[in-house]
Amino acid sequence: MPTPGVTPIIRRERFADRRPADRRADAAFVRALWQHFGAEPFERGNLDAGRLSWLFGREVKPADDPFDPADYGARLVLDVDAARATFPEAFDGEAGW
């Protein structure tokens, strides 16, 4: 059952004509996830549901099954291979986690 007031994470479609600023924001978010969590599962907590939704199902995946997209305690994980393929600039200068 969804928690009242919690914006659920959904998979948003990204199209080739996305604005460069949106793509940079996604890359910066991926970089922050990588720097803070690496490839380890993390709680959704108060991370931006909108930004997560642009990455959900591709670079960010559920860490547990079942997954409640409207639960602050739901765990996610960065799919490092997918993230590197889509946003290589997010990993520039990084030796790895």
SERO-4910 file (N, C-alpha, C, O; in steps of 0.05 Angstrom, whole numbers):
BEGIN
 pado doro    nc1    nc2    nc3   cac1   cac2   cac3    cc1    cc2    cc3    oc1    oc2    oc3
  Met    A     17    -24      0      0      0      0     18     25      0     35     27     17
  Pro    A     14     43    -19     30     67    -20     28     85      5      7     87     17
  Thr    A     50     96     13     51    115     35     40    141     26     49    152      6
  Pro    A     21    153     41      9    179     33     31    200     31     49    202     48
  Gly    A     29    216     10     48    238      6     74    230     -7     91    248    -12
  Val    A     79    205    -13    104    196    -25     99    194    -55     81    179    -64
  Thr    A    116    208    -70    114    206    -99    126    179   -108    150    174   -103
  Pro    A    111    162   -121    122    136   -130    143    140   -152    141    159   -168
  Ile    A    162    122   -153    181    122   -174    169    106   -198    158     84   -194
  Ile    A    170    118   -221    160    105   -245    182    105   -266    201    120   -264
  Arg    A    179     89   -287    199     89   -309    189    110   -329    168    107   -341
  Arg    A    205    130   -333    199    151   -353    215    145   -378    238    138   -377
  Glu    A    202    148   -401    216    144   -426    233    168   -433    225    191   -430
  Arg    A    258    162   -441    277    182   -450    278    181   -480    282    159   -492
  Phe    A    276    204   -493    277    205   -522    303    218   -531    315    233   -515
  Ala    A    311    213   -555    336    224   -566    337    254   -566    359    266   -566
  Asp    A    314    267   -567    314    296   -568    313    310   -541    306    333   -539
  Arg    A    320    295   -520    321    308   -493    340    331   -493    360    331   -506
  Arg    A    333    351   -477    350    375   -475    377    368   -462    378    351   -445
  Pro    A    398    381   -472    424    376   -460    425    380   -430    439    366   -415
  Ala    A    410    400   -420    410    405   -391    398    382   -376    407    375   -354
  Asp    A    378    369   -387    366    346   -374    385    322   -373    387    308   -353
  Arg    A    399    319   -395    419    297   -397    442    302   -377    451    283   -363
  Arg    A    451    327   -374    472    334   -355    462    329   -326    477    319   -309
  Ala    A    437    335   -321    426    331   -294    425    301   -288    432    293   -265
  Asp    A    417    284   -307    417    255   -303    446    245   -298    450    229   -280
  Ala    A    465    255   -313    493    246   -310    503    255   -282    517    239   -269
  Ala    A    497    279   -274    506    288   -247    493    271   -225    506    265   -205
  Phe    A    468    264   -229    454    247   -209    467    219   -208    472    209   -186
  Val    A    473    208   -231    487    182   -232    514    184   -218    522    166   -203
  Arg    A    529    205   -223    555    209   -211    552    210   -180    568    198   -166
  Ala    A    532    225   -171    528    227   -142    521    199   -130    531    192   -109
  Leu    A    504    184   -144    497    157   -134    522    140   -133    526    125   -113
  Trp    A    538    141   -153    563    126   -154    582    134   -132    593    116   -118
  Gln    A    585    160   -127    604    169   -107    594    162    -79    610    156    -61
  His    A    568    162    -74    557    157    -48    552    128    -42    556    119    -19
  Phe    A    544    113    -62    535     85    -57    551     64    -72    551     41    -65
  Gly    A    564     72    -93    578     52   -110    558     33   -122    536     41   -130
  Ala    A    565      7   -121    547    -13   -132    531    -27   -110    518    -47   -115
  Glu    A    531    -15    -86    516    -26    -63    487    -17    -64    482      6    -72
  Pro    A    469    -33    -54    441    -25    -52    439     -1    -33    454      1    -14
  Phe    A    419     16    -38    415     40    -21    385     44    -18    369     37    -36
  Glu    A    377     57      4    349     64      8    342     88     -9    357    107    -12
  Arg    A    318     87    -20    308    110    -35    307    135    -18    314    156    -28
  Gly    A    299    132      7    299    155     25    285    179     13    264    177      1
  Asn    A    298    202     16    286    226      5    299    235    -21    298    258    -29
  Leu    A    311    216    -35    322    222    -62    300    230    -81    277    221    -78
  Asp    A    306    247    -99    286    258   -118    273    237   -135    286    224   -152
  Ala    A    247    232   -130    232    211   -145    231    218   -174    232    200   -191
  Gly    A    229    243   -181    228    251   -209    254    244   -224    253    233   -245
  Arg    A    276    251   -211    302    245   -224    307    215   -225    316    204   -245
  Leu    A    300    201   -203    302    172   -203    285    159   -225    293    139   -237
  Ser    A    262    171   -230    244    160   -251    256    161   -278    250    144   -295
  Trp    A    273    181   -284    286    182   -310    307    160   -313    314    153   -336
  Leu    A    317    148   -291    337    128   -292    326    100   -285    339     80   -291
  Phe    A    303     99   -273    291     74   -263    287     53   -285    276     59   -306
  Gly    A    295     29   -279    292      7   -298    314      5   -318    315    -14   -334
  Arg    A    333     24   -317    356     23   -335    381     25   -318    394      5   -313
  Glu    A    389     49   -310    413     53   -294    408     48   -265    427     41   -250
  Val    A    384     51   -256    377     46   -228    355     25   -227    334     28   -241
  Lys    A    359      4   -212    340    -18   -211    332    -25   -183    347    -18   -164
  Pro    A    310    -38   -180    302    -47   -153    323    -66   -142    333    -83   -157
  Ala    A    329    -64   -117    348    -82   -104    334   -106    -92    346   -127    -87
  Asp    A    308   -103    -87    293   -124    -74    268   -130    -89    258   -114   -105
  Asp    A    257   -155    -85    232   -163    -97    215   -175    -74    224   -195    -62
  Pro    A    193   -164    -68    178   -143    -83    190   -115    -77    203   -111    -57
  Phe    A    184    -97    -96    193    -70    -94    169    -52    -93    151    -54   -110
  Asp    A    168    -34    -73    146    -15    -71    157     12    -80    172     25    -65
  Pro    A    148     22   -103    158     47   -113    150     72    -97    159     94   -103
  Ala    A    132     68    -78    123     91    -62    132     88    -32    119     98    -14
  Asp    A    153     73    -28    163     69     -1    191     81      2    209     75    -13
  Tyr    A    194     99     22    220    112     26    241     92     34    265     97     30
  Gly    A    233     69     45    252     48     53    259     29     31    276     12     35
  Ala    A    246     32      8    252     14    -15    281     17    -22    293     38    -23
  Arg    A    293     -6    -29    322     -6    -36    325     -7    -66    312    -22    -81
  Leu    A    345      9    -76    352     10   -104    381      3   -106    396      2    -86
  Val    A    390     -1   -131    418     -6   -136    425      6   -163    410      5   -182
  Leu    A    449     17   -165    459     28   -190    470      5   -207    487    -10   -198
  Asp    A    459      3   -231    469    -17   -250    493     -4   -263    491     12   -282
  Val    A    517     -9   -253    541      5   -261    547      2   -290    555     21   -303
  Asp    A    544    -22   -301    549    -26   -330    531     -9   -347    540      3   -366
  Ala    A    505    -10   -341    486      7   -356    492     36   -353    491     52   -372
  Ala    A    498     45   -328    504     73   -323    529     82   -338    529    104   -349
  Arg    A    550     66   -338    574     73   -353    569     75   -383    580     92   -396
  Ala    A    553     57   -393    547     57   -422    531     82   -430    536     94   -451
  Thr    A    512     90   -413    495    113   -419    507    140   -412    505    159   -426
  Phe    A    521    141   -389    532    166   -378    561    162   -371    569    164   -348
  Pro    A    578    157   -392    607    153   -386    619    177   -372    639    174   -356
  Glu    A    609    201   -377    620    225   -365    616    226   -334    630    240   -320
  Ala    A    597    210   -325    592    209   -296    614    194   -281    617    197   -257
  Phe    A    631    180   -296    652    164   -285    679    175   -292    700    163   -285
  Asp    A    681    197   -306    706    209   -314    723    215   -289    714    227   -270
  Gly    A    748    206   -290    766    212   -268    763    194   -244    776    197   -224
  Glu    A    745    174   -246    739    157   -223    755    131   -227    755    119   -248
  Ala    A    769    123   -206    783     97   -207    765     74   -201    772     51   -204
  Gly    A    741     80   -192    722     59   -185    715     61   -155    727     76   -141
  Trp    A    696     46   -147    686     47   -119    703     29   -102    699     28    -78
***
